[in-house]
């Protein structure tokens, strides 16, 4: 079943208050993926981003492919049946619940995002398997209490949960303690839970990345922070990182016959809470 909690998902009035003149990172990525759920401000920001860093389109697509492989592994080999996907982004192919529920239809998924457009599309488009459940929470990653409190209506935090943080932690500046946020999330779930991490890199194609993010940050109301590998690795402290470790998206357990040689400006990993 699909949960539509009162107050949890933006309504028509929320959308009416949406500031379409300011780009949002989820809609910028939607444009990069060839989507149509974006506005002129998002498209202009995305075009500048792509001009400075043409490989970003490839990178965004690889991020979605990594999500599918990671969720497939967790629902299959690891036996995970609960997923908390924070920083959902606009719906596209192979969303978390679709991948998980193909393997295990009874899987439960909670999506979290702070963009009203994302949550409205999620409610309309993300249809779960009849045996499973999905829910959608309008919340910022920094509001851990709200996320965990609302998620408790669907997820059982006494059983393992996969925390999905793909392409969202770069939206949290250092002064807001992103490492503390991840630590609190992982402290709330039991042993056997997993962290699925994907983070844009500042040390892959460094010059192009610096130019692209600088241009993007002049347009965003909340600047993004790309980080080098050693800083991304700190999010995994205290967890058992699964093979092949902290790598670029295409190099995390690629499908047979696929190429992983083209660099992607991002680091990713799947790690288990011991």
C-alpha angles and dihedrals in degrees: 000000000000119000119219102185117198107252093006097094124046115253131209092285090055091053091048088058093050111125101226092178092071119068119238121206093232091056092044088056090045089059090048088055092051094255127150100217097099140091135228093269091052092048094050092049091047093049091053090047092051092046091055094039112022093179092065090090090056090046095052090050091049089052090058091047090051090051090054094048093046095048091045090053094046095047091043116032097019097042095226114164101175128066131183106195110192119189092024099181123201114322117265136151121320098015117185097264093046093054095041095045093048086063099033114012092195092064118129121218132185118193121203128192138146099214111096091212092055093051094046092052091044092055091049100041111026102085115177130215111270091248095052138059136230131186135182125217126194101216144123119247088239091063097076095162092056092047095049094041095052094041091057089077090069108016126064106218092196087071128060117284131190110226108208115205105164117155096347110089091072086067089065113079120218092253089063091058103239090183091057090050092055091045091053092049093050091045089058094059128067130247111288091045119124138218117216107198131188121168132171112248128230093191100057112082083352101184095049091043093052092050093047096048092045090055093044093050092057087065104037120085088215110040120221126234119213111198137204122248096262091055093047089050090061089069087066097055112136094016131103106244112217124224132310087030127212105348142143115284099260091050097059103101095315121206114262111275095017121124121242098175099095108091120240122197096233142081124220140177144162116223134182127222106233 
